[in-house]
């Protein structure tokens, strides 16, 4: 009897879920569960600690694709290769673009030449969820897709969506309060330019350490250090998915902190509040 109970508990997400959903990254899982609640079983593709630039799904994850009704895409790089394969495996699975309605920005790196900064577009920046306003749009797209796939529970999804948008708005207001004494145009330094939408939302500027996707050369490093001193940078943000060796060298020279923070964290609200506090000098 105990074995039967344990088996039921392990499989309860499938028994009681109305829809099997697959998402690419952890923040999406947070958003889908916020709107879908226990009506939705969510499978994750890019597992924690991995990069969505190069991720390859495991065989067990392909099984999730085979039984999914919806795939929520968000524009990360691995989707370009794998979404067509997922569609071939499960033609009945409907792929939903969660970025519909979001104004995309160019992915940026910078190259210093004296006092000028030349911006190079490297395709569109996929990190749309780093802006609360964009998360609101993503949540609306999730609500619309779930309501269409499971119309009997439309009211359930609507109530969850409204509650979630309330939390999104509260996060946005908290960030604005934290940054209330931070001047518009204030700059913060990142290794990989993942926070462009956050910067745009709050009138900030991110300064990437990467030069066209690569670590800076010695001359470029000196220019970056001079720029960081001039702009009174308070911290350097790195991601667990990338090496932070260069960031540590710079931070030691500048006597500032290296803060590891991943835009792929499931704790999207706490994540944005943490980066706001660091930019404001509260960390």
C-alpha positions in Angstrom: 0.0 0.0 0.0 2.8 2.4 0.8 4.4 1.8 -2.6 1.2 2.6 -4.3 0.8 5.9 -2.3 4.4 6.9 -3.2 3.8 6.2 -6.8 0.6 8.2 -6.8 2.4 11.2 -5.2 5.2 11.0 -7.8 2.8 10.9 -10.7 0.2 13.4 -9.2 1.4 16.2 -11.5 0.3 14.2 -14.5 -2.9 12.8 -12.9 -4.3 16.2 -11.9 -2.8 18.4 -14.6 -5.0 19.4 -17.5 -2.1 20.4 -19.8 1.5 19.2 -20.2 3.7 22.2 -21.0 7.4 22.4 -21.9 9.5 25.6 -21.4 13.0 26.4 -22.3 14.3 28.2 -19.2 13.6 28.4 -15.4 12.1 31.9 -15.4 9.4 30.7 -17.8 8.6 27.8 -15.5 8.0 30.3 -12.7 5.7 32.4 -14.9 3.7 29.4 -16.2 3.2 28.0 -12.7 2.1 31.4 -11.5 -0.7 31.5 -14.1 -1.4 27.7 -14.6 -1.1 26.5 -11.0 -1.9 22.9 -10.5 -3.8 22.7 -13.8 -0.4 22.6 -15.6 2.5 20.2 -15.5 5.7 22.1 -16.6 8.8 20.4 -17.9 12.0 22.3 -18.2 14.6 22.0 -21.0 17.7 24.0 -20.0 18.5 22.6 -16.6 20.1 24.9 -13.9 23.8 25.6 -14.4 23.6 25.2 -18.2 23.7 27.8 -20.9 20.8 28.2 -23.3 23.3 29.1 -26.0 24.6 25.5 -26.3 22.2 23.2 -24.4 21.3 19.8 -25.8 18.2 18.1 -24.3 18.6 14.7 -22.7 16.7 11.6 -23.9 14.4 11.8 -20.8 13.5 15.4 -21.8 12.6 14.3 -25.3 10.0 12.1 -23.7 8.5 15.2 -22.2 8.3 16.7 -25.6 6.5 13.7 -27.0 3.6 14.1 -24.5 3.4 17.9 -24.4 0.4 19.9 -25.6 2.2 23.3 -25.5 5.8 24.5 -25.9 6.4 28.0 -24.6 9.3 29.5 -26.6 11.1 32.7 -25.5 13.8 33.2 -28.2 16.9 31.7 -26.5 19.5 30.4 -28.9 19.1 26.7 -28.5 15.5 26.9 -29.7 16.7 27.8 -33.2 18.1 24.4 -33.6 15.8 22.3 -31.4 12.3 23.6 -32.0 12.1 22.1 -35.5 13.2 18.8 -34.1 10.6 19.0 -31.3 7.9 19.7 -33.9 8.9 16.7 -35.9 8.8 14.5 -32.8 5.4 15.8 -31.7 3.5 17.5 -34.5 0.4 17.9 -32.3 2.4 20.1 -29.8 1.5 23.8 -30.3 4.5 26.2 -30.0 3.7 29.5 -28.4 6.0 32.5 -28.8 5.9 34.2 -25.4 7.6 37.3 -26.7 4.7 38.3 -28.9 4.0 42.0 -28.3 7.5 42.7 -26.8 9.7 45.3 -28.6 13.1 43.5 -29.0 16.4 45.2 -28.5 19.8 44.4 -30.2 22.2 42.3 -28.2 25.1 44.6 -27.5 28.8 44.6 -26.9 31.0 47.6 -26.9 34.4 48.6 -28.2 36.2 51.5 -26.7 38.0 54.1 -28.8 39.0 57.0 -26.5 35.8 58.5 -25.2 33.6 57.0 -27.8 31.5 53.8 -27.5 30.7 52.0 -30.6 27.7 49.6 -30.4 27.7 46.4 -32.4 24.4 44.6 -32.9 24.8 40.8 -32.4 21.2 39.8 -33.2 18.3 40.4 -30.9 18.7 40.2 -27.1 16.7 37.2 -25.8 16.7 38.2 -22.1 13.3 39.9 -22.4 12.2 38.7 -18.9 14.6 41.0 -17.1 12.0 43.8 -17.5 8.8 43.6 -15.3 6.8 45.3 -18.1 7.9 42.5 -20.4 7.0 39.8 -17.8 3.5 41.3 -17.8 3.3 40.7 -21.5 4.7 37.2 -21.2 2.2 36.4 -18.5 -0.7 37.6 -20.7 0.6 35.4 -23.5 0.7 32.4 -21.1 -2.9 33.2 -19.9 -4.2 33.4 -23.5 -2.6 30.1 -24.5 -3.7 28.2 -21.4 -7.2 29.5 -21.7 -7.4 28.5 -25.4 -6.0 25.0 -24.6 -8.2 24.5 -21.5 -11.2 26.8 -21.8 -13.1 25.1 -19.0 -10.6 26.6 -16.6 -10.3 30.0 -18.1 -11.6 31.7 -14.9 -9.0 29.9 -12.9 -6.2 31.1 -15.2 -7.6 34.6 -15.2 -7.6 34.9 -11.4 -4.0 33.6 -11.3 -3.0 35.9 -14.0 -4.5 39.0 -12.3 -2.8 38.0 -9.0 0.5 37.5 -10.7 0.4 40.9 -12.5 -0.2 42.4 -9.1 3.1 40.9 -7.9 4.8 42.0 -11.1 3.7 45.6 -10.6 4.8 45.5 -6.9 8.3 44.3 -8.0 8.5 47.2 -10.5 7.5 49.7 -7.9 10.1 48.3 -5.4 12.8 48.6 -8.0 11.8 52.2 -8.8 12.0 53.0 -5.0 15.4 51.4 -4.7 16.8 53.3 -7.7 15.0 56.6 -6.7 18.3 58.3 -5.8 20.3 56.7 -8.7 20.7 59.3 -11.5 19.3 58.5 -14.9 21.9 57.2 -17.3 23.9 55.6 -14.4 26.1 52.8 -15.7 26.6 49.3 -14.3 29.2 46.8 -15.5 28.4 43.3 -16.6 30.6 40.5 -18.1 27.9 39.2 -20.5 25.3 41.8 -21.6 22.2 40.1 -20.3 20.5 43.0 -18.6 19.7 45.3 -21.5 15.9 45.3 -21.0 16.3 46.0 -17.2 18.6 48.9 -18.0 16.2 50.3 -20.6 13.2 50.0 -18.2 14.9 52.1 -15.5 17.0 54.6 -17.5 20.3 52.8 -16.9 23.2 51.8 -19.1 25.0 48.4 -19.0 28.7 48.3 -19.8 29.7 44.9 -21.1 33.2 43.6 -20.3 33.0 41.3 -23.3 34.3 42.8 -26.6 32.2 41.3 -29.4 31.6 38.2 -27.3 35.3 37.8 -26.2 37.3 38.8 -23.2 39.1 42.1 -23.6 42.7 42.3 -24.7 45.2 44.1 -22.4 44.7 47.5 -24.1 41.0 47.1 -24.0 41.1 46.1 -20.4 43.0 49.3 -19.4 40.3 51.4 -21.3 37.5 49.5 -19.5 39.2 50.1 -16.1 39.5 53.8 -16.8 35.9 53.9 -17.9 34.7 52.1 -14.7 36.7 54.5 -12.5 35.2 57.5 -14.3 31.7 56.2 -14.0 32.2 55.2 -10.4 31.0 51.6 -11.0 30.0 50.0 -7.7 30.0 46.3 -8.8 30.6 43.9 -11.6 27.9 41.5 -12.4 28.8 38.0 -13.7 26.8 34.9 -14.4 27.4 31.3 -13.0 27.1 30.1 -16.6 30.3 32.1 -17.7 33.8 32.3 -16.3 34.3 35.2 -14.0 38.1 35.3 -14.0 38.4 38.5 -16.0 35.7 40.2 -13.8 37.7 39.3 -10.7 40.8 40.8 -12.1 38.9 44.1 -12.8 37.1 44.1 -9.5 40.4 43.7 -7.6 41.9 46.6 -9.5 38.8 48.8 -8.8 38.3 47.6 -5.2 34.7 46.7 -5.9 32.6 43.5 -5.6 31.9 40.8 -8.1 28.3 39.8 -7.8 27.2 36.5 -9.4 23.6 36.7 -10.5 22.0 34.7 -13.3 19.1 36.0 -15.4 18.1 32.3 -15.6 17.1 32.2 -11.9 13.6 30.9 -11.1 13.4 33.7 -8.5 12.8 36.4 -11.0 11.5 39.1 -8.6 14.2 38.6 -6.0 16.8 38.6 -8.8 15.8 42.0 -10.1 15.6 43.5 -6.7 19.1 42.2 -5.9 20.6 43.8 -9.0 18.7 47.1 -8.3 20.2 47.2 -4.7 23.7 46.6 -6.1 23.4 49.3 -8.7 22.1 51.7 -6.0 25.1 50.8 -3.8 23.2 49.0 -1.2 25.0 45.6 -1.6 
